[in-house]
Amino acid sequence: EKTTSVSKGCFAVKSKRSPENIKIQNFLQKSGVKPTQRWKVGQNVWKEIENSVNKLHSEVKEELFSSLVDFVRNAHLKDSTSHRTEIPTAALVTGVNIPDHTEMFNAIKVQITSNISPYVVVLESKHCSNMKTMMKTFSQHLLCHETAKPDDSKDELEDRETAYLRKKFSAVTMTNGSKLIESSPPKKKQAKLEKVAGKPIVVIFQDLEMFSQNILTDFILMCSWHAAEMPFVFIFGIATSWLDVSQRLLPHYGLIHLSVTKFVAPSASSHLALIIDRVLLTPNHPFKLSGRCLQLILDVFLCHDFSIVNFLHILRFCVLEHFYNQPGSILCNLSADEVAPLVAKFTKNELNLLKEIPSLKAHLLKENNSDLSKDSLFKREVVKLVNQLKIYLEIYFPVLRCLHAIGLQFSHQPLGKQIREVFCACYKSGVENNERFKQTLLLLKVASKDQLLEMLKSCIHILSCQEYTDNGATDFQPSIARDKFQDFVDCLQSLNEDSQSDEEKEEDTTSLETVKYAYQLQEKIRNRAKTKKRTKMTKFEKVQEMILNYLKDFFQFNLRPVTSFPLHEVFYFDDAATITQHTMSAPRLAIQTALADPGHYLNLEATDAVSPEAPDICIAYKLHTESGSIINLYDWMAAFHTIVNETDSEIDEITQARFIRAASELQLLGFIKPTKRKTDHVQRLTWSHS
Amino acid sequence: IMKLSNIPARDSQISQLSNLFGSKSQPTVDSIFIYGHTASGKSCVLNHLLLENDLLHVVVNCIECYTTPLLFITILEALSPNNEEKLKCENMNDFVRSIQRILKEKGREETFYVVFDKCERLRDKEVNLLPALVNLKELTGVNLCTIFVSELPWEKFYNGIGIRQPFVVFFPDYTKDELVEVLTYLRPQDTDFEFYKHYVGLVLSMFFFAFRDLRELRHLVEINFLLYQQPILEGKANVDDKHKLWRNIEPHLSSSLQRLCVREACNGHGNSGTESGDTSKLNGTSAVLSTKSHNLVELPYYSKFLLIAAYIASYNPSSSDRRFFVKHAGRMRKTARSMKKDDQKNCHLRGPHSFPLDRMMAIFYSIVEDAVSPSAGLFSQISSLVSLHFLAQLGQDQLDSPKYKCIVSLDFITTISKTVNFEIMRYLFDFV
């Protein structure tokens, strides 16, 4: 627009077209199998996952929230009886996953606003670096709720007053605040006053650790000064432990004004285990992560930040990436009947894209069937494969759970405590050659009857939790297996009753009196011992062996590695490299790559030697890596000069300027810094590898 | 003329103050300075006197007024509550004139009392503020009296420039008998006076020599009273059975005595004694979650190693790094110098040293087993350790060579390293 000005300046001009650029269509791949439809499918899949995660969130936090809300509600009921001036305080131990806290405290705020009192203030330490800003945020939050009321907009006078107060915010005290709360309602209706009067003012300190001691103490003293007329309730968000924080932050004369109750939020790791257990490792959602990817994002969680929010971000990224890049993903979220019509609509081009999927390609090669090259037959094959996979997936997870339940029976848990560990162990190669599975089988051999019974019962329970499509193919169908397990249970239980009668039968009828010679006696006794041993074995161990064999085959069949199925890429996301690249950024590494090998980002061929065509900063960087911890600027410039100017000339001004710019850019990036130790030298800030 | 308040054990102070105040319009001394230890009834007595006699007064909390103009405006607004327009008062001069104007408009002859509670904070403001306020009567020429309330004696207010001595009123600590009187006065409704008095006497006999803070004592008396009453409510003892009641309450009291100053920490989930007291206090809220004490903080895996690395860097001399972290470092030759150095193994006595980020990362990479990529996530963990106050950031130069200090205790780091199977004792210079 108008950018004429007397002086030179920078003008921000809003682009008119910006909203168009953000349209989804512009970002979808132009080619590929039905990109728009895939995008929609992906959105639906993500929405479903998100919904179940949210449901889980509220389930997990419900107990904490309800007890907190109860606490706030009751905090001032008891005060009416005794005249105590202590401020009721909830010390909420939240755990160290700082990125999740904002969400949690917002949820708490919503809970309290909707249930108890509109006066909720969330204070963050970054807004409370001194008393003035703290009071400003505090009163702004209190007033924000006032303006948010719908009837306020009609009331002009009120508006003017809030504007006046807003101006005054620059310096507000608690006394003003109390007046604000007391005085604004009577101007409206008398009824409102009564309602407002009893409502507590809830102040939430989101990150107590970061508040400075003086300000926090002063704030508490101020609040307790007004505690008689303003019903305060504090909620302290504590990431570490209350004991440490209170000792460090609150002196005795501050602490004495609070009566603290401690609450503990559910830990992030147990929360995550629930998410994986109930959302990811179930047949309910078609989108699946491969063992490698799951392991990777778990590592990010466990090793780095404990943040559920970050975990969900990565998960979402995986979903988007899957539906963006995988042409087969269009088949992901369909019921059995919908597959065939959709596949029938595929064009030639799209079918060719499908054929490019590695597992399908391998399958086609293996089949070596010329019939499959025909489109109609190929389409039928695709439908068949997808449906086969669907049935497989439906069974896979309940069976995995059974295996997990069995593993849990043993004290040192050869398969791991969490179901995700079982999944990761079995994903790659199934159970057949798995060391841990073999160990479990060995342990099963020595398991007691009670243990076996326990396992079988839990397996039956797990398998009967869900319905299965009947394909009646094998002996290892879950519904059949369930009946089988039930038989085993009966068998084991009847063993108990039979045992005594069996033992009686066992009595050897042949007596020892008929023997003539000593060697005959010896032989007889030996034989008897043998038979006894064998019959004893048959009693319990026969059943045990039967169970064992069945279980082994059952798991081996149902937990075949998914990678052996063609078209498994439709459901499974296995691009760990992309996850690493996009979510575990390594800024230092990126800068170093850019400097050491400018071709990497400029799409040029990589060269080892320092070429004069490279950007100045790269040349300077390469030269500086060759030096020690202290660099002589003149030598450095001379080396720079010899590379840049091939002719053997004097260092001219332009080279000097170029060098200085490169060096100061390196300083800005944090590779060198000026030093006072030696004149005309700079200090290297990175490690030298020499 | 002055009514006597029903505040126990402060009779002499009350009569002294009411004599000073006189009747409503009688001039008082220019300024009064009231001091005494925490919770000795200063503000309570003063407020009661001012309210009960309906004196024209303003009470200002000096903590609340974090700027001087706020202090002035708070006083002026309280003086003229119906004033619609915004008052402006930037300095002492404005303040004096506004006070003169407002009081003249009011046309009242009675003395105006201005109370500055927690007035030790006024010392942090401009150097001339306090002397001017002490002299306010003279400056304004109006019938007013400034009252200062503080926990510090007046000597602590000398700041190098001339200041007029106000009339000093001292509130001494309560004696044991007075404490009994006050605590009994504060008893819950419908409890027997003699019974409660006896109980308070019992509590004080245990705590008086350790602790005299009225507020703390009051808290203890209140939380333990329910326990004291319990046998009576259950019908196991009657009111006169003092010996039995004493035997019942004694273990609870001695356990309270032991965690006297950490009382708040135990409130939420403490052991049986306080918990039953608290839950009933909370009207049976299910607030007390059935979780065991979470004193150990759960940290991400690499954060633990970062913290351990920081601890090692803080407590080991950097010259010893080679010995701990370089493989095949070879046996150190024992020289006279190194022997002497070994005698100085007192890093833990001298507290943590600061260390540069590079050193911590180098130690981190040598103690963590698998290859960790230096990702943004890893570095952001350092800053979250800082925000959790496990590390302290030192110095201004955060871009080029940030420096840190590890501020966790040896116990803490030992428990942390146990969870990752790392034997920290083998890496600490003081302990090898």
Interface residues (C-beta under 8 A of the other chain):
Chain A: E63 L64 S67 D70 F71 N74 L77 K78 T81 S82 E86 A90 A91 V93 G95 V96 I98 M131 K132 M135 Y164 K168 A171 T173 M174 T175 D207 E209 M210 D218 L221 M222 W225 A239 T240 S241 W242 L243 D244 S246 Q247 R248 H252 Y253 L255 I256 L258 S259 V260 T261 K262 F263 V264 S267 A268 S269 V300 F301 L302 C303 H304 D305 F306 M584 S585 A586 P587 R588 L589 G670 K673 L685 W687
Chain B: T38 N61 I63 E64 C65 Y66 T67 P69 L70 I73 T74 K86 D117 K118 P188 Q189 D213 R215 E216 H219 E222 C261 V262 E264 A265 N267 G268 H269 D278 K281 L282 N283 T285 S286 A287 V288 L289 T291 H294 N295 L296 V297 E298 L299 P300 Y301 Y302 S303 D358 V372 S373 P374 S375 A376 G377 L378 S380 Q381 S384 S387 L388 H389 F390 L399 D400 S401
